[in-house]
Amino acid sequence: MRLYPAIDLKDGVCVRLRQGAFSDVKQYSDSPADTARLWESRGGRFLHVVDLDGARTGRPSNLQAIRAIRAAVSIPIEVGGGIRSAEAAKTWLDEGIDRVIVGTRAVTDPEFFERLLDQFGPEKIIAGVDAKDGMVAVSGWEEVSSVSALDLCLKLKSFGTAHVIYTDISRDGMMQGPNVEATRKLTEASGLDVIASGGVSCMEDLKALRNAGIGGVIIGKALYEGTVDLAEAVRLFEVLE
């Protein structure tokens, strides 16, 4: 199971939201680069970075902060938030970002996602599937669509996608445990590498996800609050390649 320490950016600083609400935000650091160095020093092998401002506006924001993160660490980085055009995806890839995450436009325009896969490849373009009660949410989680998470994953799989980040919004930032069962069902039904996101609060949550056969997990607030020690989690749960 691969572990992805998370850095969420709003106005250039590291924050966490509760259930994706921009009105419920807590700042943890004013130096995203220092935070990236910290997670790398504790054994992180792949950073998950979210451009929260970009998710709302639909265009890349926090460019300087993400450049600083890229310059600060040698490990791979994936970036999501506001990637709704081929130009936006290329912006991040040209900045040395290893993977970009497409959420909203993968729902509203799946053929756009297919074209991105064809242009950049399935190891550079991955899907972010964010759901409330099993239905996909878009536009920074402020709108819920009529598309189910499973239906979307199956469509994206038919295009050749390899990785999907699945976020249960009701669990995100709540420190109440991930939705292990929903993530397991999505993994088994889709056959994709599903990366769990939202709700991880302790080492037992990581153990439950690993035992459910989940391929990856994003860890956010639990790292910042100190309820998960990244170095210990890497030692116990991450499979070395």
N, C-alpha and C positions, 0 to 999 in steps of 0.2 A: 504494500500500500504506500503510495507516494503522499507525502505531507507538503502542503502549500501554506506557509505562513503568509498572512494577508496584510496589506497596507492599503487602507481606504483614504483617499485624498479629497479634501474639500477646502477650497481657498488656499491651497498650497501646504496644508498641514495634515497630520495623521489624525483621523477621527474614527469613531464607530457610531453607527446608527442603530436604533432599536426598531425592528420590523420594517426597515427601509424608510422610516419616517424622517424627512429632512428637518422636521421641527423637534426631533428628539435626538440630539447629537452630543457627543462627548469627545473633547479633544484629548489626545494622549501624547502627542509630540509635535513640536514645531519644526522638526528636522527629519523629513522622510528619508534622507540619505543615511543619517545616523541609525534610524530604525532598521533600514535595509542591512546595514553593516552588522547590527546586533543579531538579526535573524540568521545571517550567513555565518557569523561567528559561533552560533549555537547549533550549527549543523544543517540549517535549511539548505535545500538543494534546488528549490524552484520557488520564486516569489510570485505571489498573486497580488496584482495591483489594480485597484478600481478607481477610475476617474469619476467621482460622484457628480461633479459639476457637468462633466461631459454627458453623463447619463440623462441629465435633465435637459440640457440644451441641444443635444444631438450632434455635437461636434467636439473634437478633442480639446480638452482644457488641461490645466495643471501640467503644461508641457515642461516648464522649467523644473518642477519637482521631480517629474519622471526622468528627465535627463540626468538630474543629480543622482537619482537612484541607480540608473544604468551605469553611471561613471563610478559609483561607490562599490559595486559588487561585481563578481565574475560569474555568478550563477545565472541560469536562465530566468527570464522574467516574462510573465504574461500580463497583458493589460486589457481591461474591459471598461466600457462606459462611453457611450456616444459614438460608437463605430457604426455608422449608418451609410457609409459610402466607400467605394474602392479607394478614394483619395485619403480618407481617414485611416483605413487599414494600412495603406502604404506609408503614411506619415509615421506611424509607430514602428513599422518594420524597418524603415530607413533610419530610425533613431537607434536601431540595434535591439529592439524588443523581439523576443523569440516567438511569441504567440500572441495573437489578438483574439479577443472574445467578442462575438457578435450576438446580441440579444434581441433587441426590438425588431430590427429588420429581418432577422431570421424568422420571426413570427409573421410580420406584415407582408414580407416579400421573400418567400423561401427561394425563389429562383435567383434573387440577388445573392443569397448565401451560396447557392450552387456555383454561380459565376466566380465568386471569390475563391471557392475551393479550387476551381479549375485554374484560376490565375496564380494563386500563391501556394496551394497544396494543403492537405489535411493536417500536417504538422504545424502549419503556420496560422490556420484559421480554425477556431473551435467555436462551438455554440454555447451560449449561456441561456439555460432554460430556468426561468424563475417562476415559481408557481404559488398560488394561494388556493388551497383546497383542490389541488390537482389541475387547476386551470392556469394557463400561462399569463404572467403579468408583463407589461411593457412600459416604456417611457419612464425609466427610473422607478418602476414598481408602482406608479401612480394610477395606472389603468390595468384592468383585468380583461383579457381577451376571451373569446369563445372557443379557443383551441386548447385541447388537453395536452399535458406534458408528454404523455406517451405517443399520441398521434404526431406531435411535432417531432419527437425524437425519431420515430420510424420514417417520417418523410426526409429528415436530414440524413439519416443513415442511407437512404436510397440514393442520395447525392454523393455519398462517399465520405461523410464525416467520420472521424475516429473517436473524438473526445467530446464529452458534454459535461458542463458544470451545471449541476442541479441544485437549486436553492429553494428550500421551503421557507418562504418569506415569514410565515408566522413564527418560525423558530429563530430567525436571524437576529443576532445581538441580544437574545433573551437569556442565554446561558441556562436553558432548560433541556438540553439534549437534542440531538439531531433526530429527524424523522427517519429512523433506520429502516423501518418496514417499507415505506414508500420508495426509498432509495434502492432498496434491495429489489423490489418488484420492477422498478424502472430498469435496473441493470439487467435483470433476467429476461424481461420482455423485449428489450431493445437490442441486447447483445453488444451494447456500446461500452466503452470505458467511461463510466459515470463517476464524476468527481463530486462528492457530497459537500454541500456548503450550507451553513446556518445551524446554530444551536450548540456546537461542540463546547462542552463546559469542563470536562475532566478526562482523565486517562481512561476511565471506564467507557466513555462515549467512543473513544478511538478503538478500544478493544471490540466494542459491539459492531462498529462499522467494518473492521477487519474480518471479524467472524462471519459477517453477512456477505463477504465476498466483494466489498466495495473497493474499486481500484485506486481511489485517491480521496483526500479530504482537505478542505481549506479550513485553517484554524485562525480565527481572528481575535475576538474579545477575550477568549480564554488565555491567550498569550499575554495580552496587555494587562489583564487582571491578575495574572500569576497563578491561575488554577491549572494550567498545563505548562510543564517545563519542556521547551522545545528539544533540548539536547536529549533528555530522557525519552521523549516521545519518538525521536528519530531512532534511538538505540533499540527501542522495544518494537516499533511498528513499521519502520520504513525498510523495504526490501532494496538492497543495493543492487545496482545493475552491473 
